[in-house]
Amino acid sequence: MRYISFSRNFGKEAALYAGLCKAKGDLIAVMDADLQDPPNLLLDMCTAVEHERYDAAAACRSSRTGEPVIRSFLRVVFIV
């Protein structure tokens, strides 16, 4: 894990780009820190990249089962 400090808030895209530029290692994962998406999916994605010989892996939520009602409501309001 690496830490990058900015002099001010440059936005998510700039932070993501800076992180990718400074990243080292065979695999790099990008995930929001709010844990809205389950981190355990990273293991399946790493397996797909390493053993199935894919160049990249991505995930898309197909169901919101079990999500708190307020989060579902806010998601709908935000999209509109």
C-alpha positions in Angstrom: 0.0 0.0 0.0 1.2 3.5 -0.8 0.2 6.9 0.4 0.0 10.0 -1.8 -0.6 13.4 -0.2 -2.0 16.4 -2.2 -1.6 20.0 -1.4 -5.4 20.5 -2.0 -8.4 18.6 -3.4 -7.8 18.0 -7.1 -10.8 15.6 -7.5 -11.3 11.9 -7.8 -9.9 11.6 -11.4 -6.7 13.3 -10.6 -6.2 11.2 -7.5 -6.9 8.0 -9.4 -4.5 9.0 -12.1 -1.8 9.8 -9.5 -2.3 6.5 -7.8 -2.0 4.6 -11.0 1.1 6.4 -12.0 2.8 5.6 -8.6 1.5 2.0 -8.4 3.9 -0.9 -8.4 3.3 -4.6 -8.6 1.9 -7.2 -11.0 -1.7 -6.4 -10.4 -3.4 -3.1 -9.6 -6.9 -2.8 -8.2 -9.1 0.3 -8.0 -12.0 0.3 -5.6 -13.9 3.1 -3.7 -13.0 3.3 0.0 -16.7 3.3 1.1 -16.9 -0.5 0.7 -20.1 -0.2 -1.2 -18.8 -2.9 -3.4 -17.6 -6.1 -1.7 -13.8 -6.4 -1.5 -14.0 -10.2 -1.6 -14.7 -9.9 -5.4 -11.1 -8.9 -5.8 -10.0 -12.5 -5.2 -12.2 -13.7 -8.1 -11.0 -10.9 -10.3 -7.3 -11.6 -9.5 -7.9 -15.3 -10.3 -9.4 -14.5 -13.6 -6.5 -12.2 -14.6 -3.8 -14.6 -13.4 -5.2 -18.0 -14.4 -7.7 -17.3 -17.2 -5.1 -15.0 -18.8 -7.3 -11.9 -19.1 -5.7 -8.5 -19.4 -8.2 -6.9 -17.0 -11.2 -7.7 -14.9 -14.2 -5.5 -14.0 -17.4 -6.0 -12.0 -20.9 -4.7 -12.4 -23.6 -5.1 -9.7 -26.5 -7.1 -11.1 -28.7 -7.0 -8.0 -29.2 -4.7 -5.0 -30.7 -7.4 -2.8 -30.1 -6.7 0.9 -29.2 -3.1 0.3 -30.6 -0.7 2.9 -33.8 1.1 1.7 -32.2 4.6 2.2 -29.3 3.7 0.0 -31.6 2.4 -2.8 -33.7 5.6 -2.5 -30.7 7.9 -2.7 -29.3 6.0 -5.7 -32.5 6.5 -7.6 -32.7 10.2 -6.6 -29.1 10.8 -7.6 -29.5 9.2 -11.0 -32.5 11.3 -11.9 
